[in-house]
Amino acid sequence: MKVIVTNIQRFSLHDGPGIRTTVFFKGCNLRCPWCSNPENINFRIQEYTYENQKGIYGYEISLEDLEKEILKDKLYYENNGGVTFSGGEALLQFEKLEPLLKKIKNANINICVETALTVPKKFIDIAIKYVDEFIIDVKILDNEYISKINGDINLYLSNIEKIYNKNSSIIFRIPLVEDYTTTDSNIEKIINFLKKYTPKKVEIFKIHRLGENKYKSLDLEMPIFKEISDDKVYKMKKKIEESGIKVEYCKV
Ligand code: SF4
């Protein structure tokens, strides 16, 4: 069995607890206008050209080779370090990945997944058997606006319910994007959501206009969105914290 990845990043410190190896899979079913990794959206290997240089986004790797890559850093996985699956939408690979997930779990290596959680239920059923920590995006909960990112609120909510009821460890990450995630009604919904599904941690971060060269290399136009000001980030943080939820502002 083979999967397509765009990158395997070693010694990562921001994708879960401890020192981690992060595997970025190619392919995502959402279309966030602020996406800074457009090379991770298409599920296939893609050729690109940038400033007369040709290259390729993505490569195939067998599960056996991916296991070897992950185990190379086993010595560094102390203090809860381990492997993080990211993307794209990593959970969409979990059916193919299950034999490897079993082996990693048996080797007592901590498994995290970074996900936008808008995936069919069958992937959640696999994930809850193996994942130690879910790092979940909370983007748009407003039913009226979620179609802007190709999302599905009912699917998202039923998936979170399932994960929460399994007592899985959850970190919520909220990307702050003007006119998309920071509208008054969306923030109200996010606050109610956080009160219901108490996580281990809530992180907010500001989205920058990154990835323009990658869009150009794929002959795509980068969607237009406004970066939020620091002042507004602190107002959002205060607003969420006033409802009794502690929030960490991650400056990336
Ligand atoms: S979920 Fe992530 S990878 Fe997918 S489009 Fe949105 S920002 Fe990009």
Residues whose N, C-alpha, C, O or C-beta is under 5 A from the ligand:
A	BS01	SF4	C28 L30 R31 C32 C35 G87 G88 A116
